[in-house]
């Protein structure tokens, strides 16, 4: 089979195509033939050595993919041949709260990922995906979809009439927008692009803020909410956005810390704002298999379609990763086989 691996160092120049034997499923395992994968900013972080400079290589990158079941190991009974399935991001996190041990079972690092024609996974680490979605759409679900579902629904408990702020227009952000609207919330989207804000409004966003033109976007949130602030903020910026998120938050509101786009540490965190607002800060690290399955039920019922920015063929996987690194996308970048 053809696969892409990180080998010989870090960086996109060290992502190369190789040929490997098609793996065979062992007891309780399933062999899937990949149909599509989707890319996440984490994939670039893994490839660049940001997350683990001591990563064991060669490693197949990319955590999210969807494929067809083509072989079953002994005692694998959850799925049938021909079914379309996706791997859960944290293979050992089935339900409830995660443990430290779970983080050693994430796809795309430290475990091999999905940027290959075939993959073998434990049947307990797979879920069926909604049948109405295209392969590319289904491939967007494991990280971006589940992360947004965890933030908005499972941890956020967003209700009708709540105000939600979503930072940016990448995959997690647009899923968060869509899920918040399903809950009946008002959604404010921030972006550096007026064109992307208009596209977000077409998806249901109630208000858009261009943070390049209006650097004090927290004040714009307060103005829009008559000084009350947002019930929930999905923060993807990290070090450069968290203080403004605190400033824009309603008393008793919640911030879901999802991304680290501007840095992973915050100097000068405004603890006074956090205390005055009784802020709840929750880190969101994707989610469990149970969350994935709950989300799929909602997707199937509402027939919601993920936003796909661009689809590349497998032969152009490195080009797709370069496109991801530009940060110029709207929604998800996918690769089909």
C-alpha positions as CSV (number, residue, x, y, z in Angstrom):
1,X,0.0,0.0,0.0
2,X,1.0,3.6,-0.4
3,X,1.5,5.7,2.7
4,X,3.0,9.0,3.7
5,X,5.4,9.1,6.6
6,X,7.4,11.5,8.6
7,X,11.0,10.4,8.5
8,X,14.5,11.8,8.6
9,X,13.6,14.9,10.5
10,X,10.8,17.4,11.0
11,X,9.0,19.7,8.5
12,X,7.0,19.2,5.4
13,X,10.1,18.3,3.4
14,X,10.4,15.2,5.6
15,X,6.9,13.9,4.7
16,X,7.5,11.3,2.0
17,X,5.5,8.7,0.2
18,X,6.5,5.1,0.8
19,X,5.3,1.6,0.0
20,X,4.3,-0.8,2.8
21,X,2.7,-4.2,3.1
22,X,-1.1,-4.0,3.7
23,X,-1.5,-4.8,7.5
24,X,-3.5,-7.7,8.7
25,X,-6.1,-7.3,11.5
26,X,-5.4,-9.2,14.7
27,X,-7.9,-10.4,17.3
28,X,-10.5,-7.6,17.8
29,X,-9.1,-5.5,15.0
30,X,-10.5,-4.1,11.8
31,X,-8.8,-3.4,8.5
32,X,-10.2,-0.4,6.7
33,X,-9.5,0.9,3.2
34,X,-9.3,4.7,3.5
35,X,-11.6,6.8,1.4
36,X,-10.8,10.3,2.7
37,X,-8.8,12.1,5.4
38,X,-9.1,15.6,6.7
39,X,-6.4,17.8,8.1
40,X,-6.1,19.6,11.4
41,X,-3.6,22.2,12.6
42,X,-2.4,19.6,15.0
43,X,-1.1,17.6,12.0
44,X,1.2,20.4,11.1
45,X,2.3,20.7,14.7
46,X,3.2,17.0,14.7
47,X,5.1,17.2,11.4
48,X,7.0,20.3,12.6
49,X,8.0,18.6,15.9
50,X,6.1,21.2,18.0
51,X,4.2,18.7,20.1
52,X,6.9,16.1,20.5
53,X,10.5,16.9,19.4
54,X,11.4,13.3,20.4
55,X,8.7,11.7,18.3
56,X,9.4,8.1,17.1
57,X,9.7,8.1,13.4
58,X,8.9,7.0,10.7
59,X,5.3,7.8,11.6
60,X,2.2,8.0,9.4
61,X,0.7,11.4,10.2
62,X,-2.9,12.8,10.1
63,X,-5.4,11.7,12.7
64,X,-8.7,11.9,10.9
65,X,-10.0,9.6,8.2
66,X,-13.0,7.5,7.0
67,X,-12.8,4.2,5.2
68,X,-14.6,1.0,4.3
69,X,-14.3,-2.2,6.4
70,X,-12.5,-4.7,4.2
71,X,-11.3,-7.4,6.7
72,X,-12.1,-8.4,10.3
73,X,-9.8,-10.0,12.8
74,X,-10.8,-12.9,15.0
75,X,-13.6,-12.0,17.4
76,X,-14.2,-8.6,15.7
77,X,-18.0,-8.5,15.6
78,X,-19.0,-4.8,15.9
79,X,-18.8,-4.1,12.2
80,X,-19.6,-5.8,8.9
81,X,-17.6,-5.8,5.7
82,X,-18.5,-2.8,3.5
83,X,-19.5,-0.5,6.4
84,X,-18.1,3.0,6.4
85,X,-16.3,3.9,9.7
86,X,-14.0,6.4,11.2
87,X,-11.4,6.1,13.9
88,X,-11.9,8.0,17.1
89,X,-9.0,10.4,17.8
90,X,-8.2,9.1,21.3
91,X,-8.4,5.3,20.7
92,X,-8.7,4.3,24.3
93,X,-11.2,7.0,25.5
94,X,-14.6,5.3,25.2
95,X,-16.8,7.4,27.6
96,X,-16.7,9.4,30.8
97,X,-13.7,11.5,31.8
98,X,-10.4,11.0,30.1
99,X,-7.3,9.9,32.1
100,X,-3.7,10.7,31.6
101,X,-3.1,7.3,30.1
102,X,-5.6,8.0,27.3
103,X,-3.3,10.6,25.7
104,X,-0.9,7.8,24.7
105,X,-3.5,6.4,22.3
106,X,-4.1,9.4,19.9
107,X,-4.0,8.8,16.2
108,X,-1.4,10.6,14.1
109,X,1.0,10.8,17.1
110,X,2.1,8.8,19.0
111,X,0.1,6.2,17.1
112,X,0.3,5.9,13.3
113,X,-2.3,8.1,11.6
114,X,-4.5,7.8,8.6
115,X,-2.5,9.2,5.6
116,X,-2.3,5.7,4.0
117,X,-4.4,3.6,1.8
118,X,-5.1,1.1,4.6
119,X,-5.2,1.2,8.4
120,X,-5.8,-1.4,11.1
121,X,-7.6,-0.2,14.3
122,X,-9.2,-2.0,17.2
123,X,-13.0,-2.3,16.7
124,X,-13.5,-0.4,19.9
125,X,-11.7,2.6,18.4
126,X,-14.1,2.9,15.4
127,X,-17.5,4.4,14.9
128,X,-20.0,4.3,12.0
129,X,-20.5,7.6,10.3
130,X,-23.7,9.2,9.0
131,X,-24.7,7.7,5.6
132,X,-25.8,11.0,4.0
133,X,-22.3,12.5,4.2
134,X,-19.7,12.4,1.4
135,X,-16.4,10.7,2.2
136,X,-14.7,14.1,2.5
137,X,-17.4,15.4,4.8
138,X,-17.4,12.3,7.0
139,X,-13.6,12.6,7.3
140,X,-13.9,16.0,9.0
141,X,-15.7,14.6,12.1
142,X,-13.2,12.9,14.4
143,X,-11.3,16.0,15.6
144,X,-13.0,19.1,14.4
145,X,-16.5,17.9,14.8
146,X,-16.1,16.1,18.1
147,X,-14.1,19.0,19.6
148,X,-16.9,21.5,18.7
149,X,-19.6,19.1,19.9
150,X,-17.7,18.6,23.2
151,X,-17.3,22.4,23.7
152,X,-20.8,23.5,22.7
153,X,-23.0,20.6,23.7
154,X,-21.3,18.2,26.2
155,X,-19.3,20.7,28.3
156,X,-21.0,24.0,27.3
157,X,-24.6,22.9,27.6
158,X,-25.6,25.7,25.3
159,X,-29.3,26.7,25.4
160,X,-31.6,28.6,23.2
161,X,-31.0,32.3,23.6
162,X,-27.4,32.0,24.8
163,X,-24.8,34.1,23.0
164,X,-21.7,32.2,21.8
165,X,-18.5,33.7,20.4
166,X,-16.5,31.6,17.9
167,X,-13.0,32.7,17.0
168,X,-12.1,32.1,13.4
169,X,-13.5,30.2,10.4
170,X,-11.5,26.9,10.5
171,X,-13.0,23.5,11.0
172,X,-13.6,23.6,14.7
173,X,-15.0,27.1,14.5
174,X,-17.5,26.4,11.8
175,X,-18.7,23.2,13.5
176,X,-19.1,25.2,16.7
177,X,-21.1,27.8,14.8
178,X,-23.4,25.1,13.3
179,X,-23.8,23.2,16.6
180,X,-24.6,26.4,18.5
181,X,-27.3,27.4,16.0
182,X,-28.8,23.9,16.4
183,X,-29.1,24.7,20.1
184,X,-30.9,28.0,19.3
185,X,-28.0,30.3,20.3
186,X,-27.0,33.6,18.9
187,X,-23.5,33.3,17.4
188,X,-20.8,35.9,17.0
189,X,-17.9,35.0,14.7
190,X,-14.5,36.8,14.7
191,X,-12.2,36.7,11.6
192,X,-9.6,38.8,9.9
193,X,-11.6,38.6,6.6
194,X,-14.8,40.4,5.8
195,X,-15.4,37.9,3.0
196,X,-15.2,35.0,5.5
197,X,-17.5,36.8,7.9
198,X,-20.1,37.0,5.2
199,X,-19.7,33.3,4.5
200,X,-20.1,32.6,8.2
201,X,-23.3,34.7,8.2
202,X,-24.6,32.5,5.4
203,X,-24.1,29.5,7.7
204,X,-26.2,31.2,10.4
205,X,-23.9,33.6,12.3
206,X,-25.8,36.5,13.7
207,X,-22.9,39.0,14.0
208,X,-19.4,39.2,12.6
209,X,-16.3,41.1,14.0
210,X,-13.2,41.7,11.9
211,X,-10.5,41.7,14.5
212,X,-8.0,43.2,12.2
213,X,-10.1,46.3,11.8
214,X,-11.5,46.2,15.3
215,X,-8.6,45.0,17.5
216,X,-10.7,45.5,20.6
217,X,-13.2,42.9,19.6
218,X,-14.1,42.2,23.2
219,X,-15.7,45.6,23.3
220,X,-17.7,44.9,20.2
221,X,-19.0,41.7,21.9
222,X,-20.0,43.7,24.9
223,X,-21.7,46.3,22.7
224,X,-23.7,43.7,20.8
225,X,-24.8,42.1,24.1
226,X,-25.8,45.4,25.7
227,X,-22.9,45.2,28.1
228,X,-23.7,41.7,29.4
229,X,-21.1,39.7,27.5
230,X,-21.2,36.2,25.9
231,X,-22.4,33.1,27.7
232,X,-19.7,31.0,26.0
233,X,-16.6,31.7,24.0
234,X,-14.7,29.1,21.9
235,X,-11.1,30.3,22.2
236,X,-8.8,29.1,19.5
237,X,-6.2,31.8,19.6
238,X,-4.5,31.0,22.9
239,X,-2.0,33.5,24.3
240,X,-3.2,36.5,22.3
241,X,-6.9,36.1,22.7
242,X,-7.6,34.6,26.2
243,X,-7.6,38.0,28.0
244,X,-10.0,39.5,25.5
245,X,-12.1,36.4,25.8
246,X,-12.3,37.0,29.6
247,X,-13.2,40.6,29.0
248,X,-16.0,39.7,26.6
249,X,-17.5,37.0,28.9
250,X,-20.7,37.2,30.8
251,X,-20.6,36.8,34.6
252,X,-20.7,33.1,35.1
253,X,-19.8,32.4,31.5
254,X,-17.5,29.7,30.1
255,X,-14.5,29.7,27.9
256,X,-13.6,26.5,26.0
257,X,-9.9,26.6,25.4
258,X,-9.5,24.7,22.1
259,X,-6.6,26.1,20.2
260,X,-3.1,27.5,20.5
261,X,-2.8,29.5,17.3
262,X,-1.0,32.4,18.8
263,X,0.9,30.5,21.5
264,X,0.6,28.0,24.2
265,X,1.3,30.2,27.3
266,X,-0.3,33.4,28.5
267,X,1.7,36.1,30.2
268,X,-0.3,38.6,32.2
269,X,-3.5,36.6,32.5
270,X,-6.1,38.9,33.8
271,X,-7.1,37.1,37.0
272,X,-9.2,40.0,38.2
273,X,-11.4,39.7,35.1
274,X,-11.6,35.9,35.6
275,X,-12.6,36.4,39.3
276,X,-15.1,39.2,38.7
277,X,-16.8,37.3,35.9
278,X,-16.7,34.0,37.8
279,X,-15.3,32.6,34.6
280,X,-15.1,28.9,33.9
281,X,-12.2,27.9,31.7
282,X,-12.3,24.5,30.3
283,X,-9.7,22.8,28.2
284,X,-11.2,20.7,25.4
285,X,-9.0,17.9,24.0
286,X,-11.3,16.5,21.3
287,X,-13.7,13.9,23.0
288,X,-14.6,10.3,23.7
289,X,-16.2,7.7,21.4
290,X,-19.5,8.3,23.2
291,X,-19.4,12.0,22.3
292,X,-18.6,11.0,18.7
293,X,-21.7,8.7,18.6
294,X,-23.9,11.3,20.3
295,X,-22.8,13.9,17.7
296,X,-23.5,11.5,14.8
297,X,-27.1,11.0,16.0
298,X,-27.6,14.8,15.9
299,X,-26.0,15.0,12.5
300,X,-28.1,12.3,11.1
301,X,-31.3,13.9,12.5
302,X,-30.5,17.4,11.3
303,X,-28.7,16.5,8.1
304,X,-26.1,19.0,8.8
305,X,-23.2,19.2,6.3
306,X,-19.6,20.0,7.4
307,X,-17.9,22.8,5.5
308,X,-15.2,21.6,3.2
309,X,-12.7,24.2,1.9
310,X,-10.9,22.1,-0.6
311,X,-10.3,18.5,-1.6
312,X,-6.9,17.3,-2.8
313,X,-6.1,13.9,-4.3
314,X,-3.9,11.5,-2.3
315,X,-1.0,12.2,-4.7
316,X,-1.0,15.8,-3.6
317,X,-1.1,15.2,0.2
318,X,2.0,17.4,0.9
319,X,0.4,20.2,-1.2
320,X,-2.7,19.9,1.0
321,X,-0.6,20.1,4.1
322,X,1.1,23.3,2.7
323,X,-2.4,24.8,2.1
324,X,-3.2,24.0,5.7
325,X,-0.1,25.7,6.9
326,X,-1.1,29.0,5.1
327,X,-4.1,29.4,7.4
328,X,-6.1,30.8,4.5
329,X,-8.9,28.1,4.5
330,X,-12.6,28.3,5.3
331,X,-13.7,25.0,6.9
332,X,-11.8,21.8,6.4
333,X,-9.1,20.6,4.0
334,X,-9.6,17.0,2.8
335,X,-7.7,14.4,0.8
336,X,-9.5,11.7,-1.1
337,X,-8.1,8.3,-2.2
